[in-house]
Amino acid sequence: MRELPEFLQTGDELERAKMAGEAKRPNFLIVVADDLGFSDTSPYGGEIRTPVLEKLSQDGIRMTNFHTAPACSPTRSMLLSGTDHHIAGLGQMAEHMRQSEDPSVFENRPGYEGYLNFRVAALSEILKDAGYLNIMSGKWHLGMKPEHSPYARGFQKVFSFLAGSGNHYNYEPQFDDPRWKLPWRGQLWMENDRYVDRKTEIPGDFYSTTYTTDRMMEFLKGRTEEEKKQPFFAYLAYLAPHWPLQAPRELSDTYAGMYSDGPDKLSERRVKRLIELGLVPADVIPAKPEGHIGKEWKDLSDLERAESARKMEVYAAMVEMIDQGIGQVVDYLESTGELDNTFICFISDNGAEGLMMEALSTMGSDTTMADIINAYYDNSLKNIGEKDSFVWYGPRWASAATAPSRGWKVWPTEGGIRCPCIVRYPGFKSPARAITHKFTTVMDILPTMLELAGVEQPRGTFHGREVVPVRGKSWVAHLASGDYEGTEVHDEDHHVHGWELVNLRAIRRGNWKAVWMHEPRGRGEWELYDLSRDPGELNDLAAVEKEIMKEMIGHWEQYYAETGMFDIPFEMATAKG
C-alpha cells in the first residue's frame, strides 16, 4: 500500500503525517443524485435553494465537462468499476432487458448480465482489502439478488434500495394486487445481507431522502473505536429527484409561483446565469426542446399550466432536501474533525428525465404505468406531491434543466450525459470557486480515489478471478495542479470516448462528436458536431466534414468491438424512444 502522493503532503497534512509516522489516508464521500439536471443546483445556475452544494463548490472545484452514461444503472456500474458499462454488466438496463419480446437474446452475453458482474473489481471491494470501512445508504440498482448486493461487493454497513425507482413514501399498493405481474414485490430493500420487510421494518414516517441521510448518519456515528481508526468510503446514493415527484408539502409550497411562467422562461434564466458564472460560453446557442415535447406553454389551459408548474415546485423541494441531507453529513464530519481529510464528490447519474411514461410497461409485464396510476393514485392538482400521487414533469422542464445542451436522460447528446460534478478536497489546494472545463467521465472516479488512497489498481486477477483493466483516468494531477487550463485528465485532442444505450449511439474524439439516433430523436443516420463551436449540437456537419465523419465511424467501430456490445432488438430500442 502506497502513501499519499508527495505533492499532496503539504502544510498541515504533512505535519499530521509526520506525527503519525505515515500519511493519513483520506476518507471518501461520494454523493449521487438521481436524474438531477445540469443546472438544477445553485452552483450551476439554478434557482433551487442548495446552500450546502454552493459552499462545497466555493471551497472546491466545479466540472463543466463531466460525463456519465445516458441512464442510471449503467452510470453506477461505471462509477464502481472504472470501466464501460457494456463491460461491467449493464450493457442495457435490466428493466429494459426484461421488457424485450425475447429476453433470451441477452443470455450468455458478457456485459449484459443485468448486475455489476464479476469481470470487474468493485471499488468497494478494492478499498475493503486496503483497510477501508465501506458504508452505503441509498439506491443500488446493480443487482437484486443477495450475491449481487452491496454487501456482497464489499460494503460492510449497508441500507440499500435495490431497484431503479420507488415511491418516496414507501406507498406501493400495486404490490399487493395479484393482477399485476410485478417481480421483486417484497425484495426491494436490504440491510447488510438480508432483505428488509417494507411493511414491518420501514418506519411509518418514511421519506426516502430523509431516511437515506438518517441511515448514513447512523452508520457514521455508530462506528466503534476501532472503526474510527479506519479511513472510510461513504456512498450516499439518493433516490431523489427521480420520479414519482413527491416531497413534503410544507417545503414544496415555498416554491409556489416560482415556475408559473413555464419551462422556456426557466431555461432562459438558467442559461443566463450559467454564462454569468463562466460555466458555459457567452455566445452559446441553446438547443431547443425536440422529440415528443407536448404543447407550448401558451397553448395549455390554466389548469394544465397550474399542474405543470406544481410538478416543478415539488421537484425543486426534492432537490433542496438532498442539499439538506448532504449538509447533515458535512456538518457531522466537520464536528469530528474529519471533513478536511475527506474527498467529497457530488454528481448526478445522468441528465434530467424527460420521458412521458404513461404508456411505459412496468417491469416486463403488459401493465402500463397509466394502468397502475389510474388504479391507485390521485394526480389532481391539490394532491400532486403527496404519497398517493405519481407524477413526472416531462420533456419541457427536462430541457430547461439540461440547457443549453440538447436532449435529456437516455439521449447520447450532451443533455443526457453531461452532468454536474463538484469535488471538494483541501489536499488539492485549489483556488476558491475553481472551475475546470476539461473532459472527464464517471469512470475516472475509481482511479482518482485509488490514487489518493495509495492503492494499486487490480491487474489481471482479483479475489481469484480474472478482471478487466480500468478505463478511467485519475483526476489527481489535474485537480491538485490548480492550473485547470494548462493541464488535463484525458488527451483533449485525441482521447476517444463512446456511449450507447438502447441503440442510441455517440462517439467523441476531442471536440468532435458523432451521434446516431433512431426516430423520434434522430433520423437513423450519423450526425457530426464540433462541440467547441456548437455545444448545443445544432449544426450537423456530417455532409461537410466527410473525412472526419469517416474517422469517427471508425472510432465507433473500435469502441463497439472493445466493449463487446451488440445491436439490441429494434422493437426494444424504439419502445424507449
N, C-alpha and C positions, 0 to 999 in steps of 0.2 A: 504494500500500500504506500503510495507516494504522499509527501507533504503537499500543502498548497503550493501553487506556482510561486516562485520567489517574488515576482513583481506584485503579488497581492499581499505579501507580508510586509506591510508598511505601517508606520505610525503606531497607534495603539494596538493594532492587531499583532504587529511584530513583537511588541513588548509583552503582550499576553502569551504569545508563542514561546518567547524566551523563558518566561516564568514557568510555563507548563512543561518546558523541555521539548516541545514539538508544536507545530502549527495546529491550532484548533480547527477541526473540520467544520464547515458551515452547515447550518440547518437549511432545509428547503421547504418552502410553502408554495405549492402550485395550485392556483385557483382557476377553475374553468367555469365559465357561464355558458348556458345552453341556448343557442340561437340568438345571441346578442348581436345587434347591428354595429357596424364600424363606428358610427357617430352617436351612439345612444348615451354614452357617458360624457361628463363634462370635460375630462382631459382630451376628448376627441370631438369637441364642439357641440355636444348635446346639452339640452336644457334640463334633463333629468338630474335631480339632486344626488350627486355622488361625491361628497367631500372627502371620503377616505381614499378613493381612487385618485382624486385630484391631488391629495397630499402625497401619495405614493409616486405619482408622476412628477411632482415638483422635486422630490428627493431622488428620483430615479431617471429612467430612460423610456421614452415612448418610441415604439416602432411604427412606421407607416407602411412598410413593405413586407409585413409578416403574413405568411400564407399557411392555410390549413388544407385539409381535404374538403370536398364540397358538402359533406354531411358529417353527422356527429360520431357514430361508432368508428368509421374509417379514421377520423382525426384522432380519436382516443387511442386507437391501435398504433398510430404513428408516434404519438406522444410517448407511449410507454415502451415502444420497441426501437425507436430511432430509425425506422425503415419505412418503406412504402406499404400502404395498407393492402395492396394486392399480394404482397409477400407475407404480411403479418396475420392474415386470416380473414380480413374484412374486405376482400375484393369487391363484394357487394354487401349491403346491409343485410343482416339475417332476415329481417322482416320482408325485404324485397325478394329474397330467395324463396321464402315460404309462399309468397304470393304468386310466384311463377306458375304457369299452367303445367310445367313439367319440372318440379324442383330437382329431379334426378340429374339434370344437366350439370349441377354443381358438385355432384358426388365424385369423390376421388380426384378432385382438382386442388392441388396445393395452393393455399392462399384464399380459398373460398370455403373455409370451414365454418364461418359464421361466429367465430370466437377468436380471441387472441391465441394464436396457435403456438406450438412448441418448437417451431423453427426459429423463434426469436427468444432472446433472453430479456425478460421484462425488467424495466428499470427498478421496480421494487424488489425483484429477486436479486439483482446485482448489488443493490445497496444493502439489503439484508445480510448478504455474505460479507459485506465490508463493515458490518457492525452498526448499521443504522437501524433506528427504530422507525418502522413504517406504519403510518396512520392514515386511514382513509375514511371520509364521510361523504356520502352522496352517490351520484349516478355512476354506474359501471359501464353497462351496455357493451360488454365484451365477452359475454357468455352467461348462460342461465343455469348451468349445472354446477354442483359443488366443485368439481375438478377444474372448472374454468373460472372460478370465483376470484375476487381479490385476495382472499385469504390463501387460496391455493397458489397464487402467483406472488407471494412474498409480503403482503400486508399483514401485520400482526395484530393491529387493533382496527376493527372494521365495522362500520354500519353502512350498508350499501343498498342502493336500489338497482336491481339487475337489468331492468328493461330500458327501452328508449324513452318512454314518456308515461306519465300517470297523473291522476288527479292530485293537485297540490294539497287538498284537504283529506286525501285518502277516502274519497267518496266514490265507490265503484260498484253501484248496484247491478250493473250488467254482468258482473262475475257470478252473481247468484242466480242468473236466469239461464236455464239449460237450453233455451232457444238458440243461443249464440255459441258458435264454435270458437271459443277463445282459449288458446293454450296458456299455460303458466298462470292459471286462475289464482292460485294461492301462493305462488312461489315467486314473489316479486322482490322481497326484502331478505337480506341476510345480515346476521350479526356474527362476525368471525366465520365459522364454518357451518353454521346452522341456519335454516330458513326461519324467518320470523312470521308468526301468525298476525296478519294485518288487522284482524278483528279484535284480538285479545291483547296484543302486545304493542300496538301503536296507540299512543295516547289520544284521548278524545279531542284535545285542543291542537292536534297536529296541523302544522303548516310546513310544507317541505323545506322552504328556505330557513325558517327559524329552527326547525328540528335538525337540519343538516349542520347548521352552525353549532347548536347546543351539543350535539354528539362530538363534534371536533373539539369543542372546549372541554368536554368531559374527559376525552382521551388525553388531551394535553395536561390538564390539571391533575389527572389521576395517575400520572407517571410515578413509579416507585423511585426511591433514591438512586437505585442502580440505573434505572432507565433514564433518569435525568442526566446521567453522565454520558449517555449516548447522544450523538447527533441524531436529528430526526428528519424524516421526509414526510411531510403532511400534504395529503392530496385532498383538496376541498372542492368537490365537484357538484355544483348546484344543479337542480333540475330546472330552475327558472333561468330566463323567462320563456322557456318552451311552452307551447300551448298544452292544455287549456289555460287561457289567460284568467288568473284568479289571484286576488290579493285582498287583504283586509280593507274594508270599506273606509275606515277612518283615515287610511293613508291615501287610497285612490281618490277620495273626494278632495284631497288637497290639490289635485291636478285638474279640478273641474274648470272647464272653459279654455284650458291651455291649447287644445287641439281643435277648437271649433272652426278654424279656417281651413282645415284639411291638410292632407299629406303633401301636396305640392308646395304649399307655403312653408311647411315644416322643412322640406328639403332645401328650399332657398335659404332659410335662416341657418340651417346647419352647414351648408356648403360655404356660406359667407364666413361663418365662424371658423371653419376648418382652414380657410385661406388666411384669416387673421392670425391664427395660431401657427402658421407655417407648416401645416401638416399636408396640404395639397398645393399644387402650383397656383399662382394668382390668376393665370389665364386658362385654368381648367374649364372644359366644356362638359357639364354633367350629362350623363346618359339619361334618356327619358324612359319611363316605365314602358315595358313591352311584354308581349305574350297575352295571356288571358287576364287583363287588368281591370275589367269592370267599367262602370260608368265614371264619367268625370264628376268631380265634387259638386259642381253647379247643377248637374242633372239629377242628383239624388233628391229624394223627398226630405222634408225636415226631420222625419223620424229616422230615415236611413243615415243622415248626417249625424244625428244625435247618437245613434247606436254605434256608428263607426268611431266617432270621437271618444265615446265611453270606453271602447275596447283599448284605445291607445292610452287613456288615463290609467286603466288597470295595468297595462303593460309597464307604464312608467313607474307605478308603485312597486311592481315586481323587481324592477332593476334597482330601485332605491333600497329595497330590503336586502338585496345581495350586498350592496355597499355597506349597509349597517352590519351585516353579518361579518364581512371582512374586517370591519372596524373593531368588532369584539375580539377577534383573534389577534389583530395587530396590537391592540391595547394590552392584551394579556402578555404577549411576547415582550412588549416594552416594560411591563411591570416586573418581569422575571429577569430582565437584562439580556434576553436572547435575541431581541429584534435586530440589532446591528450585526449579528453574526448569522442572519437568516437571509438567504437568497429568496426573494419573492417574485413570482411571475404570475401575472394575471392575463388570461386570454379568453376569447370566445372560441367555440369549437367549429364554427362556420359562419357564413353570412346570415342575415335575418331571414326568417321563414316567410315566404310569400305565397305558398301554395294555398289554393282554395280546396278544402279537403272534404266537402260534402259527399262526393262520390267515391272517396278513397275506401278500399276494402280494409277490413280490420283483421290483422294477424292471419292472413291467408284464407279467410272464410268468404262466403258470399255476402256477409253482412257489411253494410256500408257505415261510415261514420254518421251519416244522416239517420240511419235506422236506430242506432244507439241513442243519438241525441234526442230524437223525437220520442223515444220511449221513456226516457228518464230525466231529461234536463229541461230547464226553463231559461231560455235565452232572451227573455223580454228585457227591454231597456232597464227597468228598475232592478233586474236580477243579475245583470252582467257583472262578472267578477266574483259571485258567490260560489259556494262549493257545489251547488247543483246547477251551475251554468257551465257551458262547454263551448267556448268561442276562440277564434283566432282573428288576427287583424288583416290578413290578406295582402295582396301584392303592392298596393299603392303605399301603404305605410312601410312595408319592407323596402320598397325602392327609396323612400326617404331615408331609411336607416343605413342603406348601403351607398347612397350618393356620396361622391359623384360617379361611383362605379356602376357598371351595368349588371343587372340581374340580382339574384339572391340565392339562398340555400339550394344546393344541388346543381346550380349552374356552374360551369367551369370558367365563366367570365369572372372578373375581379370582384363583383358583388357577392359571389358565392364563396370565395376563397380568401379574400383579403380581409383580415380581422384585426381588432385591436390587440396590442400586446404591450404591457407595462412591466418593466423589470426594475426592481429596487434591490441594490446590494451595495452597502457602503464600501466594501472592499474594492469596488471599481473606481472610486473617487471621481465619479462622473460630474460634469458641470451641472448646475441647477437647471431644471426644466429641459433636460437634454432630449434631443430627437435624433434618431437615425433613420435615414431613408434607404438603407441598404437592404437587399433582398435576403430574407430569412424564411425558414419553414419550421413547422411544428416538430419535424424530425430532429431539429438542431437542439432541442431542449435536453434530450438524454445525454449527448456527448458534452454539452455545457456543464450539466450537473456532475457528471463523472469527472471531468477535469477539475472542477472546483473541489470535489471530494477527494481528489488524488487517487482515483480508482481507474484501473485499466479497463478498456472496453473488452468484452469477451471476444475471443477469436477462435474459430474452429469448433471447439466443443464447450459446452456449459452444462453442468449437472449431468454429464454423461451423454448428452445429446448433441447432434450437430446443429449449429446455429448459423444464421446468415450474418454477414457484416452489417454494421451500422452505416446508413447512407447520409445521415445528417452531419453537420459540421459544428464544432464548438464556437460559441459566441465570445469566449473569454477574452481572447486577444483584442478583438474589436471593441467590446464594451469597456474593457479596462484601459484602453488607449486614450480615451477621451477625445480622440480625433475621429469623428464619425463621417467625415468627408474623405479623409486620406486613407482609411483602412476599410476592409470589407470582410465578410464571412465567406461568401462564395465568390468565385471569379465573376465579376459583374458582366464581363463581355462574353464569356464562353460557357458558363455553367448552364446545364440543361436540366429542366425540371418539368415533370408531366403530371397531369391529372386525368382521372376518368371515373365516372360513376354512371350507371345505367346507360352506357354507350355515349354519354356526353363527354367530349374529349378536349384537352388542351395540351399544348407543348410550348415551353418557353426557353429561349436562349438569349441571355442578356435582356435587352429591351424589346426584342421581337417575340411576339406570341401568336401562335396559330390556334384557332378554335374550330371545333366541328360539333354541330348540334343538329339533332333531328327536330322536326316540327313539334310544337309551335315556336320553340325558341329560335331555331335556325332554319337553314334551307337544305340541310343534308349535304353540305359541301364545305370544304375548308375555307375559313376566313383568316385574314392576316392583319395584325395590328402592330404599330410602333408605339409602345406604351410610354416612351419618353416624350412623345408629342401628343399622344391620344390616349390618356389613361382611362377615358370612358369607353374605349373600344367602339368608336363610332364610324371610323373611316377605314373600310375594308380595302387593303392594298394587295390582295391576292392576285388580282389581274394585272397589277402594275409591277410588283416585285416578284416576278416569276421564279427567278433563281433562288431567292430567299425562301419562297414558298416551297420550292422543291427540297431545299435543305431542311426546312422544318418538318416536312413529311418524313424525311429520312431519320431525323431525331425521334419522331414519334414511333416509327417502326422499331427503332432500337429500344426505346423505353418500353414499348409493348412486349418485346421479346424478353428483356431483362426482368420484368416483373411477373411474367407468366400469366398475364391476363388473357381473357378470351372475350369474344363478342357474345353478350348475353342475348337470349331470345328477344326478337324485336318487339313482340307484344308486351313483354315486361318493361322494356325501356320506354316505350311510348305511353304506357299506362302511368308512368311517373312524370310525364311531360306537362 
